[in-house]
Every structure is written in C-alpha cells, then in structure tokens.
Amino acid sequence: MTPPRHGAGAGQDDPHDPRAYEDPGAFEAAVHRLADPLNDPLPGPEPVVPEPVVPQQAPYEPQSPQQAPQEWYDPDGYQRDWYGHQEPVQPPSEASPPAPDPHVPVDPGPAAVPQPPASEAVEPATEVLGRIDAGDPVVPAPRPEPEALTEADAPGVVPDAPGGAPDTPPPTGGRAERRRAAKGRGRRRPAPRPGPQSAAPAKPMTRMEARRAAKAAKDSPAIVISRGIGELFITLGVLMLLFVTYQLWWTNVRADQIAGRETHKIQDDWAKNEKTPEKQEAFEPGQGFAIIHIPKLDVVTPIAEGTSKEKVLDRGMVGHYSEKPLKTAMPSAKEGNFALAGHRNTHGEPFRYINRLKPGDPIVVETREAYYTYEMTSELAQTSPSNVSVIAPVPDQSGFTKPGRYITLTTCTPEFTSTYRLIVWGKMVDERPRSEGKPDVLAD
C-alpha cells in the first residue's frame, strides 16, 4: 500500500484529494486548465489577501477555438435559463489579481448585481472564449423580438415540408431553444389566408368614389329588362302548360261526368213515362231526348236539342241540327236526314274516331219510343265549314240519289283544329219499338 503524499505538490497530481486546493497557487493553476473558468466575482470592494506563493509553472497559452475542448453541456443555455445575462468572461492575464482564497469570507458589498433585460441575447460561451483567444472585443449579439419571428424563422416548423411532417433541424443554443424546438415538433402552423386581415389596410374611399362603387354594383337597365322578359316568358310558359292540361285532360273529365249524369236522367225519365208513352216532336234547346250508340267505337252519348257550344257540345253531348236554316228531321220521320254534330277533341270528344268507321258498321239511336239502327255508307274526309249541303234531306256527295231516312255525323278536322269538317253518312236499316227489346247489335 502506497503511503499518502503530503505537501503542496501532492495535491496537484490527485484532483480528488481535498488537500490539493489548500494552497492558493494550486487552486489558480487548476482553474486555468479549464476551458470555461466561470469566473464571476461579486461586485464590491476587493478584499485584501496576502499574496500567495505561486509555484513555478509554464505560462498560460490560450488555445484557438478549433483546439478548444468541446463542452458536454451548453453554457449559453445554462446561463440563460438559471443565471440570466452574464458578462463576457475575461481571459486571465498576468496583471489580473490572484484568485481569492476559498477559505476566506468575502464581503459581497451593499449593492446587488443588476440583471439585464430578458430580451438581450447571450452569445455561447464557446464563441466568447474564441473571441477572447483571438483578442477581438466581445459584443453581445442582439436578440430578435418575438413579434419579428416568422414561420420560416420558427425553429422546428416548416409548413411546406413534404408529407406534412415538420422538418426539425438539430436545435442550437441553450435549453430554452431546445424546449421551444421540442414544443414545436409535431405541430404545423396553418398558412396565413389571403384576406383583409393579412392584406394591407385599404385607403378609405371618398364620398364620390363610394357613390361610383355603389352605382357600379347595381344592375344595368339592360340586365333588369332582360331579367323581366325572362320571368314573363317563364310565367307565360307555365300558364300555357296549365291551359293545355285543362283543355286536353280536365275538359274531358268534366264532360264525361256531365254526359253520364244526363244519360241517367234521360233513362230515368223514360222509365217514369213507360206506361203512358207520349210521342214528343219538339224539345227545348239543350234538352236531352235520345242516346247514340256506336258499338265499334264504344261510344254511348246523350243527344240534346241544338248545337250550342256552351249548352250542348262543351258538356260532352251530341247536338241535333234543329234550328233554321239548318233544321233537320227527327229519327221518327218517314223520310229526311237526321244530322248530328260533336267534338272530335276535348270536352268528351265523342266523335274523335268516327273516321275509323267502315261501310256496314252499325250506328244506333235510342229514343223513348224505339231503337233506330243505321249502317255507315260513305265518308267525306274534308270539306268547308260553310258547306251546309252535306246535311240536306238528300245530302250532296253522299251517294244518295233519292229521299230516304238518313243519318249524318259532322265533326272538326284535322284533330285539335276547326279548319275543316269531317262528314260520315248512313242509312236506316231497322226500327224496333222498345217493347221488343234492344237490337242484336246492342245485345252482343
């Protein structure tokens, strides 16, 4: 076992020996070997201490920043986080007073050390030592204000990084910088949206400019007129659609209802007067007195006196030409032409398909006294509305050459117009009293 060493030179070899720092000269020599002496004498009057005996040693040679040993901690961050702003460390020189004895108490002085504002930046200790070694003056680096920081200057956040992941460079500086970098890691600040908040404040407009802007914002007269015309056309289109629906659909519904009620009324009147039948030759305009059957077209429609559009035709009934100069015979007459008129389109359209009748097709007229059966003989596809000869006792262009008992059906043509008239003729082939029952063409 090696015996412990004693004396001034013993502590210099073993830094763990507490007796190595009993000699003030040895303490100063040990401090000079450090890269960061951390000399921070307190202000106040310097204490008077006896000059220590300095052992002979090699003079201090400052090292360049490239040769200075790297510290395992960040002095800049350590000082900024815990001690605040520190004055630049001055290099030791021969003229510097010796380090005070750690065993001798030092009077701190009446005044406290003033703390600089937090906004001032402190340069890293390595740069300070490098400047001290180079002999340059040490000037504290200015610290930018928090408001001047932008997204590009914010540590650890790059909004335009691919994939949305923040590009975090290795943090530099003290602990505060590393903390800010750690907090900003994983976050992404939204890019500022262009708008009135990010744009420069606009210059207020004058009264004249405001009036011009309001006038420009209003629609021009041409736009207002075109808009009104468009709305008018839309309204007219809707009205026309409603009118067409009314004409082609609703009028048929209403006419069928009226004609059906009139048919039942006529049949009820015949049933009441069946025991005392009275032959009636004259009827009031619009009064129903017979029923026409066209088996091929499945038509069963009442026949009313007159050809009034409002009282007869528009109510879904067939009208009998009974007014002079177009007065025609009744079915019960011994000879003559029983002429009828009806709508081809709308209002029940009882004669819409009479152009499909062929010679020999039956047409039956039912009255209170008898059934009168006619056979279709000929047709006139188109003639003028003023050609009244087609309903004469011996109709023209019908093929009849002598008086007889005929029937004539007239309607408008082409469909949905009233430009011309379509004519269909027939002659009576059978007359049967009601007491004998329905004819065979109706019984089937």
C-alpha positions as CSV (number, residue, x, y, z in Angstrom):
1,M,0.0,0.0,0.0
2,T,1.4,3.4,-1.1
3,P,1.6,5.9,1.8
4,P,-0.4,9.2,1.3
5,R,1.6,12.1,0.0
6,H,1.9,15.4,1.9
7,G,2.9,18.9,0.8
8,A,2.0,21.3,-1.9
9,G,3.0,19.1,-4.8
10,A,0.9,16.1,-3.6
11,G,-2.5,17.7,-4.3
12,Q,-1.6,18.7,-7.8
13,D,-1.3,15.2,-9.0
14,D,-4.5,13.9,-7.4
15,P,-7.5,16.2,-8.0
16,H,-9.7,14.2,-5.7
17,D,-7.5,14.9,-2.7
18,P,-9.1,17.8,-0.7
19,R,-5.7,18.9,0.4
20,A,-4.7,19.6,-3.2
21,Y,-6.5,23.0,-3.1
22,E,-5.3,24.2,0.3
23,D,-2.5,26.1,-1.5
24,P,-4.0,29.2,-3.3
25,G,-1.5,28.8,-6.1
26,A,-2.5,25.3,-6.8
27,F,-6.2,26.4,-7.0
28,E,-5.4,29.1,-9.5
29,A,-3.4,26.7,-11.6
30,A,-6.2,24.2,-11.6
31,V,-8.7,26.8,-12.7
32,H,-6.5,28.0,-15.5
33,R,-6.6,24.5,-17.0
34,L,-10.4,24.7,-17.5
35,A,-11.8,25.7,-20.9
36,D,-14.6,27.7,-19.2
37,P,-13.3,29.1,-15.9
38,L,-16.7,30.6,-15.0
39,N,-15.1,33.5,-13.2
40,D,-17.9,35.6,-11.8
41,P,-16.5,37.8,-9.0
42,L,-19.2,39.6,-7.0
43,P,-19.2,43.4,-7.1
44,G,-17.9,45.3,-4.2
45,P,-14.5,46.2,-2.8
46,E,-11.9,43.7,-3.3
47,P,-10.7,42.0,-0.2
48,V,-7.1,42.4,0.8
49,V,-5.5,39.0,0.9
50,P,-1.9,38.1,1.3
51,E,0.0,37.3,-1.9
52,P,0.2,33.6,-2.2
53,V,3.3,31.8,-3.1
54,V,2.8,30.8,-6.8
55,P,4.8,27.8,-7.8
56,Q,6.8,27.9,-10.9
57,Q,4.8,26.6,-13.9
58,A,4.6,27.0,-17.5
59,P,2.9,30.3,-18.7
60,Y,-0.7,30.1,-19.9
61,E,-1.1,29.7,-23.6
62,P,-4.6,30.4,-24.9
63,Q,-6.0,27.8,-27.3
64,S,-7.7,28.6,-30.6
65,P,-11.4,27.8,-31.0
66,Q,-10.6,24.8,-33.2
67,Q,-8.3,23.4,-30.5
68,A,-10.5,24.2,-27.5
69,P,-12.1,21.2,-26.0
70,Q,-15.8,20.7,-26.6
71,E,-18.1,21.0,-23.6
72,W,-20.6,18.3,-22.9
73,Y,-23.2,20.9,-21.9
74,D,-24.3,24.2,-23.3
75,P,-23.0,27.1,-21.1
76,D,-25.1,29.6,-23.0
77,G,-28.4,27.8,-22.3
78,Y,-27.3,27.0,-18.8
79,Q,-26.5,30.7,-18.0
80,R,-29.7,32.0,-19.7
81,D,-32.0,29.6,-18.0
82,W,-30.6,29.8,-14.5
83,Y,-28.4,32.8,-14.0
84,G,-29.7,35.3,-16.6
85,H,-27.4,37.5,-18.5
86,Q,-23.7,37.1,-17.7
87,E,-20.9,39.5,-18.5
88,P,-18.4,38.2,-21.1
89,V,-15.6,36.2,-19.5
90,Q,-12.3,38.0,-19.5
91,P,-9.2,35.9,-20.1
92,P,-6.8,35.6,-17.2
93,S,-3.6,37.7,-17.5
94,E,-0.5,38.3,-15.6
95,A,-1.9,41.6,-14.4
96,S,-5.0,40.1,-13.0
97,P,-5.2,39.8,-9.2
98,P,-4.8,36.4,-7.8
99,A,-7.9,34.3,-7.1
100,P,-9.2,34.8,-3.6
101,D,-8.8,32.1,-1.0
102,P,-11.9,30.0,-0.8
103,H,-11.5,29.7,2.9
104,V,-11.6,33.4,3.5
105,P,-15.1,35.0,3.5
106,V,-15.6,37.8,1.0
107,D,-17.9,40.8,1.7
108,P,-20.5,40.9,-1.2
109,G,-20.9,44.7,-0.9
110,P,-24.0,46.8,-0.4
111,A,-25.3,46.7,-4.0
112,A,-26.9,43.7,-5.7
113,V,-25.9,42.6,-9.2
114,P,-28.2,44.3,-11.7
115,Q,-29.9,41.9,-14.1
116,P,-30.1,42.8,-17.8
117,P,-33.5,42.6,-19.6
118,A,-34.6,39.2,-20.8
119,S,-34.7,40.4,-24.4
120,E,-30.9,40.7,-24.7
121,A,-29.2,37.6,-26.1
122,V,-26.1,36.0,-24.8
123,E,-23.6,34.5,-27.1
124,P,-22.5,31.0,-26.5
125,A,-19.5,30.6,-24.2
126,T,-17.5,28.8,-26.9
127,E,-17.8,31.9,-29.2
128,V,-16.9,34.2,-26.3
129,L,-13.8,32.2,-25.5
130,G,-12.9,32.0,-29.1
131,R,-13.0,35.8,-29.4
132,I,-11.1,36.1,-26.2
133,D,-8.4,33.8,-27.5
134,A,-8.3,35.8,-30.8
135,G,-8.1,39.1,-29.0
136,D,-11.4,40.5,-30.5
137,P,-13.8,42.6,-28.5
138,V,-16.8,40.8,-27.2
139,V,-20.2,42.4,-28.2
140,P,-23.4,40.7,-27.1
141,A,-25.5,39.5,-30.1
142,P,-28.9,41.2,-30.5
143,R,-31.9,39.1,-29.9
144,P,-34.8,39.4,-32.3
145,E,-38.2,40.4,-30.8
146,P,-40.9,37.7,-30.6
147,E,-43.1,39.6,-33.0
148,A,-40.4,39.6,-35.7
149,L,-40.3,35.8,-35.8
150,T,-41.9,34.4,-38.9
151,E,-42.8,30.8,-39.8
152,A,-39.6,30.5,-41.7
153,D,-37.6,31.6,-38.6
154,A,-39.6,29.5,-36.1
155,P,-37.4,26.5,-35.0
156,G,-38.5,23.1,-35.9
157,V,-41.6,24.1,-38.1
158,V,-41.5,24.1,-41.8
159,P,-45.1,24.4,-43.3
160,D,-44.1,23.3,-46.8
161,A,-42.3,20.1,-45.7
162,P,-43.4,17.2,-47.9
163,G,-46.0,14.9,-46.3
164,G,-47.0,17.4,-43.7
165,A,-44.1,16.3,-41.4
166,P,-42.2,19.2,-39.8
167,D,-38.6,19.5,-40.8
168,T,-36.9,19.7,-37.4
169,P,-33.2,20.8,-37.7
170,P,-30.9,19.9,-34.8
171,P,-31.5,22.6,-32.1
172,T,-28.7,25.0,-31.4
173,G,-28.4,27.2,-28.3
174,G,-29.4,26.7,-24.8
175,R,-32.1,24.8,-23.0
176,A,-34.8,27.3,-23.9
177,E,-34.1,26.9,-27.6
178,R,-34.2,23.1,-27.2
179,R,-37.5,23.4,-25.3
180,R,-39.1,25.6,-28.0
181,A,-37.9,23.2,-30.6
182,A,-39.4,20.2,-28.7
183,K,-42.7,22.0,-28.3
184,G,-42.8,23.0,-31.9
185,R,-42.0,19.5,-33.1
186,G,-45.1,17.7,-34.4
187,R,-47.1,20.9,-34.9
188,R,-47.9,22.7,-38.1
189,R,-48.9,26.2,-38.2
190,P,-51.6,27.0,-40.8
191,A,-50.5,29.2,-43.6
192,P,-52.0,32.7,-43.5
193,R,-55.0,33.0,-45.6
194,P,-55.1,35.9,-48.0
195,G,-57.8,38.3,-47.0
196,P,-58.4,41.7,-45.4
197,Q,-56.6,40.6,-42.2
198,S,-53.4,39.7,-44.0
199,A,-53.6,42.4,-46.6
200,A,-52.5,45.9,-46.1
201,P,-55.3,48.2,-44.8
202,A,-57.0,49.8,-47.8
203,K,-57.2,53.5,-48.2
204,P,-60.6,54.9,-47.2
205,M,-62.7,55.9,-50.2
206,T,-64.0,59.4,-50.7
207,R,-67.7,60.1,-51.0
208,M,-67.5,60.3,-54.7
209,E,-65.7,57.0,-55.0
210,A,-68.2,55.4,-52.7
211,R,-71.1,56.6,-54.9
212,R,-69.3,55.3,-58.0
213,A,-68.7,51.9,-56.4
214,A,-72.4,51.6,-55.3
215,K,-73.5,52.6,-58.8
216,A,-71.2,50.1,-60.4
217,A,-72.6,47.4,-58.1
218,K,-76.1,48.0,-59.3
219,D,-77.5,46.1,-62.3
220,S,-77.7,47.9,-65.6
221,P,-81.1,48.7,-67.2
222,A,-80.4,46.1,-69.9
223,I,-79.9,43.3,-67.3
224,V,-83.1,44.4,-65.5
225,I,-85.1,44.4,-68.7
226,S,-83.8,41.0,-69.8
227,R,-84.5,39.5,-66.4
228,G,-88.1,40.9,-66.5
229,I,-88.6,39.4,-70.0
230,G,-87.3,36.1,-68.9
231,E,-89.6,36.0,-65.9
232,L,-92.5,37.0,-68.1
233,F,-91.7,34.1,-70.6
234,I,-91.5,31.7,-67.7
235,T,-94.9,32.8,-66.4
236,L,-96.5,32.6,-69.8
237,G,-95.0,29.1,-70.3
238,V,-96.5,27.9,-67.0
239,L,-99.9,29.4,-67.9
240,M,-99.8,27.8,-71.3
241,L,-99.0,24.4,-69.8
242,L,-101.8,24.8,-67.3
243,F,-104.2,25.8,-70.2
244,V,-103.2,22.8,-72.3
245,T,-103.6,20.5,-69.3
246,Y,-107.1,22.0,-68.8
247,Q,-108.1,21.6,-72.4
248,L,-106.8,18.1,-73.1
249,W,-107.5,16.5,-69.8
250,W,-109.7,18.3,-67.4
251,T,-112.4,19.2,-70.0
252,N,-112.8,15.6,-70.9
253,V,-113.1,14.6,-67.2
254,R,-115.8,17.2,-66.7
255,A,-117.7,16.5,-69.9
256,D,-117.7,12.8,-69.2
257,Q,-119.2,13.5,-65.8
258,I,-121.9,15.8,-67.2
259,A,-122.8,13.4,-70.1
260,G,-123.0,10.5,-67.8
261,R,-125.4,12.3,-65.5
262,E,-127.5,13.4,-68.5
263,T,-127.7,9.8,-69.8
264,H,-129.0,8.6,-66.4
265,K,-131.5,11.4,-66.3
266,I,-132.9,10.6,-69.8
267,Q,-133.2,6.9,-68.9
268,D,-134.9,7.7,-65.6
269,D,-137.5,9.9,-67.4
270,W,-138.2,7.2,-69.9
271,A,-138.8,4.7,-67.0
272,K,-141.3,7.0,-65.3
273,N,-143.4,7.5,-68.5
274,E,-143.1,4.0,-69.8
275,K,-146.8,3.1,-69.1
276,T,-148.2,6.2,-70.8
277,P,-145.8,6.9,-73.7
278,E,-146.4,10.2,-75.5
279,K,-144.8,11.0,-78.7
280,Q,-142.9,14.3,-78.5
281,E,-141.6,16.1,-81.5
282,A,-140.3,19.3,-80.0
283,F,-137.7,19.8,-77.3
284,E,-136.1,22.8,-75.6
285,P,-132.6,23.8,-76.6
286,G,-130.1,21.8,-74.6
287,Q,-132.6,19.2,-73.6
288,G,-131.6,15.6,-74.0
289,F,-134.1,13.4,-75.8
290,A,-132.1,10.4,-77.2
291,I,-128.9,8.3,-76.8
292,I,-126.5,7.4,-79.7
293,H,-124.6,4.1,-79.6
294,I,-121.6,3.4,-81.8
295,P,-120.5,-0.2,-80.8
296,K,-117.3,-0.2,-82.8
297,L,-116.0,2.9,-81.1
298,D,-117.6,2.1,-77.7
299,V,-119.5,5.4,-77.7
300,V,-122.7,5.9,-75.6
301,T,-123.5,9.6,-75.5
302,P,-126.8,11.6,-75.0
303,I,-128.2,13.6,-77.8
304,A,-129.5,17.1,-77.0
305,E,-131.6,19.6,-79.0
306,G,-129.5,22.3,-80.7
307,T,-125.8,22.7,-81.5
308,S,-124.9,25.3,-78.9
309,K,-121.3,25.1,-77.9
310,E,-121.8,26.1,-74.3
311,K,-125.1,24.3,-73.6
312,V,-124.6,21.1,-75.6
313,L,-121.2,20.4,-77.2
314,D,-118.9,21.6,-74.4
315,R,-121.0,19.4,-72.0
316,G,-119.9,16.3,-73.7
317,M,-123.2,15.7,-75.6
318,V,-124.0,15.4,-79.3
319,G,-126.1,18.2,-80.8
320,H,-129.0,17.9,-83.2
321,Y,-129.3,20.4,-86.0
322,S,-132.8,21.7,-85.1
323,E,-132.6,25.5,-85.8
324,K,-133.4,27.1,-89.1
325,P,-131.9,27.3,-91.7
326,L,-130.1,24.1,-90.6
327,K,-133.1,22.3,-89.3
328,T,-133.0,18.6,-90.0
329,A,-135.5,15.7,-89.5
330,M,-136.0,13.6,-86.4
331,P,-135.3,9.8,-86.4
332,S,-139.0,9.0,-86.2
333,A,-139.8,11.0,-89.5
334,K,-140.7,8.8,-92.5
335,E,-138.0,10.4,-94.6
336,G,-135.3,13.0,-94.1
337,N,-131.8,13.5,-92.8
338,F,-131.1,13.2,-89.0
339,A,-127.9,15.4,-88.8
340,L,-125.7,15.5,-85.6
341,A,-122.6,17.4,-84.5
342,G,-120.0,16.6,-81.8
343,H,-116.5,17.5,-80.7
344,R,-113.5,15.5,-82.1
345,N,-111.1,16.7,-79.4
346,T,-111.6,17.9,-75.8
347,H,-114.9,18.2,-74.0
348,G,-115.6,14.5,-74.0
349,E,-114.6,14.1,-77.7
350,P,-117.5,11.7,-78.7
351,F,-116.7,11.9,-82.4
352,R,-112.9,11.6,-82.2
353,Y,-112.6,8.3,-84.1
354,I,-115.6,8.4,-86.5
355,N,-113.0,8.4,-89.3
356,R,-112.4,4.7,-88.4
357,L,-115.9,3.6,-89.3
358,K,-116.3,1.4,-92.4
359,P,-119.3,0.8,-94.6
360,G,-121.7,-1.5,-92.8
361,D,-120.7,-0.5,-89.2
362,P,-123.9,0.0,-87.1
363,I,-125.0,3.3,-85.6
364,V,-128.0,3.0,-83.2
365,V,-130.2,5.9,-82.0
366,E,-132.2,5.1,-78.9
367,T,-135.4,7.2,-78.1
368,R,-138.2,6.8,-75.6
369,E,-140.3,5.0,-78.3
370,A,-137.9,2.9,-80.3
371,Y,-134.4,1.9,-81.4
372,Y,-133.3,3.2,-84.9
373,T,-130.4,1.3,-86.5
374,Y,-128.3,2.8,-89.3
375,E,-125.5,1.4,-91.4
376,M,-122.5,3.5,-92.3
377,T,-122.4,4.0,-96.1
378,S,-119.9,6.8,-97.1
379,E,-117.5,9.4,-95.8
380,L,-116.2,12.9,-96.8
381,A,-112.8,13.3,-95.3
382,Q,-112.6,17.1,-95.6
383,T,-115.0,19.9,-96.5
384,S,-115.5,23.6,-95.7
385,P,-117.5,24.5,-92.6
386,S,-119.8,26.6,-94.8
387,N,-120.8,23.6,-96.9
388,V,-124.3,23.1,-95.5
389,S,-125.4,20.8,-98.3
390,V,-123.9,17.8,-96.5
391,I,-126.9,17.9,-94.1
392,A,-129.6,18.4,-96.7
393,P,-132.5,15.9,-96.9
394,V,-130.6,14.3,-99.8
395,P,-127.0,15.2,-98.9
396,D,-124.6,16.1,-101.6
397,Q,-121.5,13.9,-102.2
398,S,-123.1,11.2,-100.0
399,G,-124.1,8.9,-102.9
400,F,-127.8,9.1,-102.1
401,T,-129.9,10.0,-105.1
402,K,-133.5,10.0,-103.7
403,P,-135.2,10.8,-100.4
404,G,-134.9,8.4,-97.6
405,R,-134.2,8.0,-93.9
406,Y,-130.6,9.0,-93.4
407,I,-128.1,10.0,-90.6
408,T,-125.2,12.5,-90.9
409,L,-122.3,12.8,-88.4
410,T,-120.2,16.0,-88.6
411,T,-117.0,17.0,-86.6
412,C,-113.9,19.1,-87.0
413,T,-110.7,18.0,-88.8
414,P,-107.7,17.8,-88.6
415,E,-107.5,17.0,-85.0
416,F,-107.1,19.8,-82.5
417,T,-108.2,22.3,-85.2
418,S,-111.6,23.5,-86.6
419,T,-110.4,24.4,-90.1
420,Y,-112.4,21.8,-91.9
421,R,-115.3,19.3,-91.3
422,L,-115.3,15.6,-91.5
423,I,-118.6,14.0,-92.7
424,V,-119.9,10.4,-92.2
425,W,-123.3,9.2,-93.7
426,G,-125.5,6.3,-93.0
427,K,-129.0,5.0,-93.9
428,M,-131.6,3.4,-91.7
429,V,-131.9,-0.4,-91.9
430,D,-134.1,-1.2,-88.8
431,E,-136.6,0.4,-86.5
432,R,-137.6,-1.6,-83.4
433,P,-140.0,-0.5,-80.6
434,R,-138.6,-0.5,-77.1
435,S,-141.2,-3.1,-76.1
436,E,-139.4,-5.6,-78.4
437,G,-136.1,-5.1,-76.6
438,K,-132.7,-4.0,-77.8
439,P,-131.5,-4.7,-81.3
440,D,-129.0,-7.5,-81.8
441,V,-126.0,-5.2,-82.4
442,L,-126.5,-3.8,-78.8
443,A,-127.4,-7.1,-77.2
444,D,-123.9,-8.5,-78.1
